[in-house]
Every structure is written in structure tokens, then in C-alpha cells.
Amino acid sequence: MNHQHLAQINISKMKFSIDSPKMQGFILNLDRINALADAQPGFVWRLKGETNNATEIQVFDDTQFIINMSVWTSVETLKEYVFRTAHVEIMRQRRQWFKLMDEANYVLWWIPAGHIPTLQEAKEKLEYLRKNGPSAEAFDFKYCEQSAGE
């Protein structure tokens, strides 16, 4: 059986340095929101460094960018976590800490079950989405909703 999981990466550009007091509202919630993800049905894996989150993992030359990368059993389980848990309260406050981006800041893609995506793979998927728009190769939540209706 060809079983697949859903990988995702999202990036955010901080308005302030990570150690700024203005970022404390975000930083103080990281452990709680990550623990919520870890316990969520459908959660498989998330990228984390020595601090149990990915804030110290540098992927881009610009140090103001931070990332989050995870794997889920389905689009539905990821959507449940993102939009129907306490995670949404942090999303509502994101403009306090992060700049609005002109291009896609997240991408979803299918991977074989058991595969852990690399940062290079994630960057390539995000770049693909930005250049080509959503497709079965790299997509966003809106594409999932449109595809489900076809």
C-alpha cells in the first residue's frame, strides 16, 4: 500500500530580534503550542533544535526568518491543529511579531510515510510554489479545498 503523509513548512520574518522583549509574547507560547501539536491526533514529526523548537535553526541568510516544519497524517489533521486549537490564538496575534510577506510563506506537499523531509527539500517546495503556483507537487490549504470540490 502506498501510504503518504503531509509535510509542511512555514516561514515568518520577525519584526524584532528573537531576544527582543517585543517577541516575548510569541516566545513564551512556543513550548505550549508545540506540546499541543505533539499531542494532536495525526501529528507525526516536527523539526526542533536544542531548545525543543526550530527558532535557532538558520535556513535563510536573513537571520530574521524563523521556520516551522512538521509532518502530519493528512491535510485534515493539520487543519484541525492550525485552525481549531489554541494555535489559532497565536495566529491572530502574529502581526505583532511578524512582517506581512509578499509571497507564499508556507507550503504543503505529500511525502512517503516514514520519510522525514529535509530543509533543502522544504525550501525547494516553497520555491516551486512561489514560481509555479499550487499544484499536486506543492500546494496550500486553498488548493486542497478547491481539489476536494472537483
C-alpha positions as CSV (number, residue, x, y, z in Angstrom):
1,M,0.0,0.0,0.0
2,N,1.3,3.4,-1.0
3,H,0.7,5.4,2.2
4,Q,1.6,9.1,2.3
5,H,1.9,11.8,4.9
6,L,1.7,15.5,4.6
7,A,4.8,17.7,5.1
8,Q,4.6,21.4,5.7
9,I,7.0,24.3,6.2
10,N,6.1,27.8,7.1
11,I,8.4,30.8,7.5
12,S,8.0,34.1,9.2
13,K,10.1,37.2,9.2
14,M,10.3,38.7,12.6
15,K,9.8,42.4,13.2
16,F,12.3,42.3,16.0
17,S,15.3,40.2,17.1
18,I,14.4,36.9,18.7
19,D,15.7,38.1,22.1
20,S,13.8,41.4,22.0
21,P,11.2,41.9,24.7
22,K,8.7,42.6,21.9
23,M,9.0,39.0,20.9
24,Q,8.2,37.6,24.4
25,G,4.5,37.1,23.7
26,F,5.5,34.7,20.9
27,I,8.5,33.0,22.6
28,L,6.6,32.4,25.9
29,N,3.9,30.5,24.0
30,L,6.2,28.3,21.9
31,D,6.5,25.3,24.3
32,R,2.8,25.3,25.0
33,I,1.8,25.4,21.3
34,N,4.5,22.9,20.3
35,A,3.3,20.5,23.0
36,L,-0.2,20.9,21.7
37,A,1.0,19.9,18.2
38,D,2.9,16.9,19.6
39,A,-0.2,15.6,21.3
40,Q,-2.6,16.3,18.4
41,P,-4.2,13.3,16.6
42,G,-2.4,13.0,13.2
43,F,0.8,14.6,14.3
44,V,3.9,12.6,13.1
45,W,7.0,14.8,13.5
46,R,8.3,18.3,13.8
47,L,11.7,20.0,13.3
48,K,13.3,21.0,16.5
49,G,16.7,22.1,17.7
50,E,18.2,22.0,21.2
51,T,15.5,24.3,22.6
52,N,12.7,22.0,21.6
53,N,11.6,24.3,18.8
54,A,13.1,25.4,15.5
55,T,13.9,29.1,16.2
56,E,17.6,28.6,16.4
57,I,17.7,26.6,13.1
58,Q,19.0,29.0,10.4
59,V,17.7,28.2,6.9
60,F,18.0,31.5,5.2
61,D,20.7,34.1,5.0
62,D,18.4,36.7,6.7
63,T,18.5,35.9,10.4
64,Q,15.1,37.5,10.9
65,F,13.4,34.4,9.3
66,I,12.3,31.6,11.5
67,I,10.7,28.4,10.4
68,N,8.4,25.6,11.5
69,M,8.4,22.3,9.7
70,S,6.2,19.3,10.5
71,V,4.6,16.1,9.2
72,W,1.0,15.1,9.6
73,T,-1.1,12.1,8.6
74,S,-3.4,14.2,6.5
75,V,-4.5,17.7,5.4
76,E,-7.5,17.3,7.8
77,T,-5.3,16.6,10.9
78,L,-3.1,19.6,10.1
79,K,-6.1,21.9,9.5
80,E,-7.6,20.7,12.8
81,Y,-4.5,21.7,14.7
82,V,-3.9,25.0,12.9
83,F,-7.4,26.4,12.8
84,R,-9.3,24.6,15.7
85,T,-7.0,24.6,18.6
86,A,-5.2,27.2,20.8
87,H,-2.8,27.6,17.9
88,V,-5.3,29.9,16.3
89,E,-5.0,32.4,19.1
90,I,-1.3,32.8,18.3
91,M,-2.0,33.1,14.6
92,R,-4.4,36.0,15.4
93,Q,-1.6,37.9,17.1
94,R,1.1,37.2,14.5
95,R,1.2,40.8,13.1
96,Q,2.6,41.9,16.5
97,W,5.7,39.8,15.9
98,F,6.0,39.1,12.2
99,K,6.1,41.1,9.0
100,L,3.5,40.6,6.3
101,M,5.1,38.7,3.4
102,D,4.5,39.5,-0.3
103,E,4.9,35.9,-1.4
104,A,3.8,32.4,-0.1
105,N,5.2,31.8,3.4
106,Y,4.1,28.2,3.7
107,V,3.8,25.1,1.5
108,L,2.3,21.6,1.9
109,W,3.4,18.5,0.0
110,W,3.0,14.8,0.1
111,I,5.8,12.5,1.2
112,P,6.0,8.7,1.7
113,A,5.0,7.6,5.2
114,G,8.2,7.3,7.3
115,H,10.1,9.9,5.3
116,I,11.4,12.9,7.2
117,P,11.7,15.9,4.9
118,T,15.0,17.8,4.7
119,L,15.3,21.6,4.9
120,Q,16.6,21.6,1.4
121,E,13.5,19.7,0.2
122,A,11.2,22.1,2.0
123,K,13.0,25.2,0.5
124,E,12.6,23.7,-2.9
125,K,8.9,23.0,-2.4
126,L,8.3,26.6,-1.2
127,E,10.3,28.0,-4.2
128,Y,8.3,25.7,-6.5
129,L,5.0,27.0,-5.1
130,R,6.2,30.6,-5.4
131,K,7.3,30.2,-9.0
132,N,4.5,27.9,-10.3
133,G,1.5,28.3,-8.1
134,P,-0.2,25.5,-6.3
135,S,-0.3,22.0,-7.8
136,A,-0.1,18.4,-6.7
137,E,3.6,19.0,-6.4
138,A,3.4,21.8,-3.8
139,F,0.2,23.4,-2.5
140,D,-1.6,25.4,0.1
141,F,-4.8,25.0,2.1
142,K,-6.8,26.8,-0.6
143,Y,-5.7,24.3,-3.3
144,C,-6.8,21.4,-1.0
145,E,-10.3,22.9,-0.7
146,Q,-10.5,23.5,-4.5
147,S,-9.2,20.0,-5.3
148,A,-11.7,18.4,-2.9
149,G,-14.6,20.1,-4.7
150,E,-13.6,18.8,-8.1
